[in-house]
Amino acid sequence: MNSRLVNMNEMLKDAHDGKYAVAHININNLEWIKGVLSAAQETNTPVILGVSEGAAKYMCGFKNVVDMVNNVLNTMNISQPVALHLDHGTFEGAKAALAAGFSSVMYDGSHLPFEQNINETKEILAIAQKQNASVEAEVGAIGGEEDGKKSGGELADIDQCSKIAQLPISCLAAGIGNIHGIYPADWKGLNLEQLKKIHDATNGKPLVLHGGTGIPDAMVQDAIKLGICKVNVNTELQLVFAEATRKYIEAGKDTDTKSKGFDPRKLLKPGVEAIKDKCIEKFTVFGSSGKA
């Protein structure tokens, strides 16, 4: 089967030039894939399907994820640009994802000594370039927890951002006070001054905002004006999926034996619709709706 996946290069360049951001939506199973792609198709929007190593393991491995996504793209006849991207990949994980057919990977060496981060990013780039895949790098760890890695959130070092941006990476994730998961009540907000310095120091390299759940829309839009071209959203989709599923069960619909409300296709449908609706909302906030 020929892959219909694309890398992130063109979509992020267009986003940078057009002053909008492409949504990176983390997927967890078939329902997520269908919900996100339905939203992209309906709104004519480019999208990045993000997969953590933990989610890939849950979905029975990188190769199964690639096959699932390609099959859904073909079956639903999706015509919008779709990238399949490894989120916060380890060195070995990034290599395995590329070997399985991912069109894009993030190599997260932000927790390592900087020179090691640079050298290992170069190695991943060499592999990715052979198969026309894109690479995201990171400097300054993002706050919160991702696949067991914890960080309190950092402001990325400007000089390190400048140096790593000289590599042929597609985009750079740089800590600006953002956090994975739900933001605490005392969160101080994004450091937009630091973001402007990073954008200036990286010569217009597309920048990535991780931890997109819970940041006020206006603040996200301000960040997009300062060079953010990719915004990652995960927790928010999980929350609306859980809420919609919970309401279905609390309404007793799963116990309706006449209509077979216990059928997983019916039980999970409200969650899929909630994912789709939230994606469309995010596409609008990020300015990417209609940009495919």
C-alpha positions in Angstrom: 0.0 0.0 0.0 1.3 3.4 -1.0 1.5 5.9 1.9 -0.6 9.0 1.6 1.3 10.7 4.5 3.3 13.8 4.0 6.1 15.4 6.1 5.6 18.7 7.9 7.9 20.8 5.8 5.5 22.4 3.4 2.6 22.8 5.8 4.8 24.5 8.4 6.4 26.8 5.8 2.9 27.8 4.7 1.9 28.4 8.3 4.9 30.6 9.0 4.3 32.6 5.9 0.6 32.9 6.5 0.8 33.7 10.3 -1.2 30.7 11.4 -0.4 27.4 13.2 -1.1 23.8 12.2 -2.7 21.6 14.9 -0.8 18.6 16.1 -3.4 16.3 17.6 -2.3 13.3 19.6 -4.1 10.1 18.6 -4.7 7.1 20.8 -6.9 4.7 18.8 -9.1 4.3 15.8 -11.7 6.6 17.3 -9.2 9.4 17.6 -7.9 8.9 14.0 -11.5 9.0 12.6 -12.5 12.0 14.7 -9.4 14.1 13.8 -9.5 13.3 10.1 -13.2 13.9 9.8 -12.6 17.4 11.2 -9.7 18.0 8.8 -11.8 16.8 5.8 -14.9 18.9 6.7 -12.9 22.1 7.2 -10.2 21.6 4.5 -7.5 21.8 7.1 -3.9 20.4 7.1 -3.3 18.4 10.3 -0.5 16.6 12.1 -1.4 13.3 13.9 0.9 13.0 16.9 1.8 9.7 18.5 3.7 9.3 21.7 5.8 6.1 22.2 3.4 5.1 24.9 0.4 5.5 22.6 2.2 3.6 19.8 2.8 0.7 22.2 -0.9 0.8 23.2 -1.8 0.6 19.5 0.4 -2.5 19.0 3.5 -0.8 17.6 4.6 1.8 15.1 3.9 -0.3 12.0 0.4 -0.9 13.1 -0.1 2.8 13.6 1.2 3.6 10.1 -1.0 0.9 8.6 -4.1 2.1 10.5 -3.7 5.7 9.5 -3.0 4.9 5.9 -6.0 2.6 5.7 -8.2 5.3 7.2 -6.9 7.9 4.9 -7.7 5.7 1.9 -11.1 4.5 3.2 -12.3 8.0 4.1 -10.6 9.4 0.9 -9.0 12.2 2.9 -7.6 14.8 0.5 -6.0 17.2 3.0 -2.2 17.0 3.9 -1.7 14.7 6.9 1.6 14.1 8.7 2.1 11.2 11.1 4.5 12.5 13.7 6.3 10.8 16.6 5.9 13.0 19.7 8.7 13.3 22.2 10.6 10.4 20.7 13.7 8.8 22.3 16.7 8.2 20.1 15.8 4.6 19.5 12.1 5.4 19.3 12.7 8.0 16.5 14.7 5.5 14.5 12.0 2.8 14.9 9.2 5.1 13.9 11.1 6.2 10.8 11.7 2.6 9.9 8.0 1.8 10.3 7.0 4.6 7.9 6.3 7.7 10.0 6.5 10.8 7.9 7.9 12.9 10.7 9.5 12.5 14.1 10.4 14.6 17.1 13.6 13.7 18.7 13.5 15.0 22.2 17.1 15.3 23.5 16.2 18.3 25.7 17.1 16.4 28.9 20.6 15.6 27.7 23.8 17.7 27.7 23.4 20.1 24.8 26.2 18.8 22.6 24.8 15.3 22.9 21.3 16.6 22.0 22.9 18.3 18.9 24.8 15.2 17.8 21.9 12.8 18.2 19.6 15.1 16.4 22.0 15.1 13.5 21.9 11.3 13.5 18.1 11.3 13.3 18.2 13.9 10.6 20.5 11.8 8.5 18.1 8.9 8.7 15.0 11.0 8.1 16.4 12.8 5.1 16.9 9.5 3.3 13.1 8.9 3.3 11.9 12.5 3.0 10.7 12.7 6.6 10.7 15.8 8.7 12.3 16.3 12.2 11.4 18.4 15.2 14.0 19.1 17.8 13.7 20.4 21.4 15.6 22.7 23.6 14.5 23.6 27.2 12.2 20.9 28.6 8.5 21.4 28.5 6.8 21.4 31.9 4.7 18.5 33.2 5.0 14.8 32.3 5.2 13.0 29.0 5.6 9.3 28.8 7.2 9.2 32.3 9.6 12.2 31.7 8.9 15.0 34.2 10.0 18.6 34.0 9.1 21.7 35.9 9.1 23.8 32.7 12.0 25.9 31.5 12.8 28.9 29.4 15.0 27.7 26.6 18.5 29.1 26.3 18.6 31.5 23.3 22.1 30.6 22.2 21.2 26.8 22.2 18.1 27.6 20.2 20.2 29.5 17.7 22.7 26.7 17.3 20.2 23.8 16.9 18.1 25.9 14.5 21.1 25.9 12.1 20.5 22.2 11.5 18.1 21.3 8.7 15.3 20.6 11.2 11.7 21.4 10.2 10.8 23.0 13.5 11.9 23.7 17.0 10.2 23.1 20.3 11.5 25.6 22.9 10.4 26.0 26.5 8.6 29.3 27.1 6.9 28.4 30.4 4.4 25.9 28.8 3.3 22.7 30.5 1.9 19.3 29.4 -1.5 18.4 30.8 -3.8 20.6 32.9 -2.3 24.0 33.9 -2.2 24.8 37.6 -4.1 27.7 39.0 -1.0 29.7 39.7 0.5 29.3 36.2 2.2 32.6 35.2 1.4 32.3 31.4 3.6 32.0 28.4 6.8 34.1 28.3 6.1 35.9 25.0 9.2 38.0 25.4 11.3 34.9 25.5 9.4 33.6 22.5 10.2 36.7 20.5 13.9 36.4 21.3 13.9 32.8 20.2 12.2 33.6 17.0 14.6 36.4 16.2 17.6 34.1 17.1 16.5 31.2 14.9 16.0 33.2 11.7 12.3 32.4 11.3 12.5 28.7 11.9 9.0 27.4 12.6 8.5 27.1 16.3 6.3 24.6 18.2 4.1 25.2 21.3 3.7 22.0 23.4 1.1 21.8 26.1 -1.7 23.5 24.1 -4.4 22.4 26.5 -5.5 25.2 28.9 -3.6 28.1 27.4 -6.1 31.0 26.8 -7.0 31.3 23.1 -5.8 34.9 22.9 -2.4 34.0 24.4 -2.0 31.1 21.8 -2.9 33.6 19.1 -0.3 36.0 20.4 2.3 33.2 20.3 1.3 32.4 16.7 2.0 36.0 15.8 5.5 35.6 17.2 6.5 32.5 15.2 4.6 29.5 16.6 3.6 27.4 13.6 2.6 24.1 15.3 0.5 23.8 18.4 0.2 20.4 20.2 -3.1 19.4 21.8 -3.7 16.2 23.6 -5.2 16.4 27.1 -8.1 18.6 25.9 -9.2 15.9 23.5 -9.0 13.2 26.1 -11.2 15.3 28.5 -14.0 15.9 25.9 -14.0 12.2 24.9 -14.3 11.1 28.5 -17.1 13.7 29.2 -19.1 12.6 26.1 -18.8 8.9 27.0 -19.6 9.5 30.6 -22.8 11.4 29.7 -23.9 8.6 27.3 -23.5 6.1 30.2 -25.0 8.3 32.8 -28.1 8.7 30.6 -28.4 4.9 30.7 -28.1 4.5 26.9 -25.6 1.7 27.3 -28.2 -0.4 29.0 -30.8 0.0 26.3 -31.0 -3.6 25.0 -33.6 -2.8 22.3 -31.3 -0.4 20.5 -28.2 -2.2 21.6 -26.8 0.9 23.2 -24.0 -1.3 24.6 -22.5 -1.8 21.1 -19.1 -0.1 21.2 -19.8 1.6 17.9 -22.7 3.4 19.6 -21.1 3.8 23.0 -18.0 5.5 21.6 -19.7 7.6 18.9 -20.4 10.6 21.1 -16.7 10.7 22.1 -15.7 10.7 18.4 -18.1 13.5 17.7 -16.6 15.5 20.7 -13.1 15.0 19.3 -14.2 16.2 15.9 -15.9 19.3 17.3 -13.0 20.2 19.5 -10.6 19.8 16.6 -12.7 22.2 14.5 -12.7 24.6 17.3 -8.9 24.4 17.6 -8.4 24.8 13.8 -10.4 28.0 14.0 -8.4 29.4 17.0 -5.1 28.5 15.3 -6.2 30.1 12.0 -5.5 26.9 10.0 -9.1 26.1 9.0 -9.5 26.1 5.2 -5.7 26.3 4.6 -5.2 22.9 3.0 
